[in-house]
Amino acid sequence: MKIITGKAKGLNLKTPKGLSTRPTSDRIKESLFSILNGMIDFEEKIILDLFAGTGALGIESLSRGANHSTFIDKETTAIINDNVNRAHFVDQSEIIRGDVFKIIKKLANQQKTFDLIFCDPPYNLGLWQRALVEIDELNLLKVNGIFIIEHGINETIESQPKNLELIRQVKYGHTTAIDIYGKNF
């Protein structure tokens, strides 16, 4: 896994051993950021990377000029910390270890909001559907913000969020889909 462009271009990211974490492939990440480049200017943006894994999505955003990224993961914070250090984004990063859903409630209580939220949880556990509902209800996405969800291609949402609009859905091969939601977009 590499950072595609920007200040940390070409940096190889460390990944966890084993199969408990499934990092977004470079091909999917490159396609996703190509789509986002037409939708958002990364300069000065505030990023939230849920189920962050390696931190690749938040670090790629920082490399492209984002101001700050908050990374949340229950298991891989040591790897995220190492990758953030190697990319020289320590001062622009907050890495939080713990349950994503408890932490986003704390962030909402602190009245924090984000321009861009990435959500890449383990597939087939219903976590992305729950995250979509809670991000919407907790009002964590800024106006004109974008919420990106990576999930299994066979997973569907039972009910649409009230304040977020599905802008685009992209399928990659036989396994992965990405839904892009916007707020007042």
N, C-alpha and C positions, 0 to 999 in steps of 0.2 A: 504494500500500500504506500502510495506516494502522495504528497501535496502537489496538486496540478499546476497552480500558478500563484503569482504574487510574491510576497516577501520571503516565504519559506518554500518556494518552488523546488521540487525535486527531493525534498526531505522524505526519507523512508521512515514510516511510522512503525513502532513496535506493535505487535498484536499478541493477544493472549494465546497461550497454548491450549489445545483441546477444542472441543466443539460447542462449549457453552456460550460462546460469543460468536456471532456471525457478522463480521465487518462488511460494510457496504463495499462492493467490488469497485475497483478503479473505473471500470467501464460505466457502471451505473452512476457513480459519483460524478464523472465527467459529463455525462448526459444531463444529470440533474442540475449541475451548476451552469451548464449551457442554457437550459431553460430559465433558470433564475436570473441569469445575466440580462435577459430581456424583460424581466419583471421588477428587479430591485437593484439599486445602487448600494453596494456593501459598505461604502464609506460611512463611518460613524454609527453604524447599526449596532444594536444590542441583541445578542444571540442567546438562545436557550437550547441546549443539546440534551434531550431526554434519552435515557437508556444509551448513554454516550459511547460505551464500548471502548474503542481506541481514542475517541475524541476527534476522529478524522473530519467530521462535518463541521464542528465548531472551529477546529484549527484551520481548515480550508477557508472558512469565512473570515477568520482573523487575517489570514495570509492575503486575502483580497481587500482588506481595509476596514473590516468591522472594528468597532471600538472596544467591545467587551464580549466575552462568551462565558456563560455559566454551564458547566458540565455536571450532569447528575447520573450516577450509576451506583448500583449496590455492590458490585464486585470488582470493577476494573479501575478504581481511582488511582492506584499506583502506576498503571500503564498510562493513563491519561496524563498524570503528573509528569511522568518521564517524557512523553511526547510533547507536552506544552513547554517543558524546559528546553528540550532539544530544538524546538521551533522558535525559542526566545520570545514567548508570549506570556510569561509568568505574570507580569504586571497587568495584563489585560484579561486574566482568567480567574475564575472561581470554580474550584472542583469540590463537589459535595458528594459524600458517600452516604447512601441510604435509599429508602423506599421513595421512588419517584413521586408517588401520589401524596405522601405525607409532606414531602419537600415542596411540591408546587402549592400546596395549601399555605405553607409558611411564607412562600414568596408572595402569594396573593395578599396575605395578611400584612405584609410589609409594603404593599401597594406597588410591587415591581411589575413592570410590563416589558414586553419584548417585541422587536421588529420582525424577528425571524425565529421560529421554533421548529426544531427538527425532532422527530419522534421515530426511533428505529428499534422497537422492542423485539423480543423473541417472537417468532411467528406462532400463530394458531393457539394463543392463550387469551385472546380477547383484550390484551393490554392496550392496543392502539385505539380500539373503540372507546374504552374507558378514558383514555387520555384525551381523545377528541371531545367527549362530553365535559370532562372536568376543565380543560383549557377554556372551552367556551363558557361554562358557568362561572369560572373564577375570573374571567375577563383578563387573562394574562397577555393576550395579543393586542398590540397597539392598533389604532385605526390605520388602515392601509398596510397592516402587517400580513405576513405569510406564515402558514403552518403547514409543514411538509411531513407526511406520514409514509413510512415504508412498511409494507405488510405483505403477507402471502397473497398470491394471486387469487386464491379461492376464498379469501376472507371478505365478508361484506359488512356494511354498517346497517344496523337495524333501524336507527332513526337519525335524521339529519340534524346537525346543530342549529340552534336558533340564530346565532349572531355571526356565523361563519358560512361562507359560500364556497362550494366546490368549484374551483376555477379550471382545474385540469386533472386528468388521470392518465397515467402512462403505465404501460405494462412492459416488463422486461423478461423475455423468454417465457418459461413455463412456471416460474417460481415467484417472481417479484412484481409488485405493483406499487406505484407511488401516487398518492393523492395530494393535491396541492389545494389548500383552502386559503381564502383571504377574508379579511374583515373590512367591510365597506369598500371593497376593492373596485 
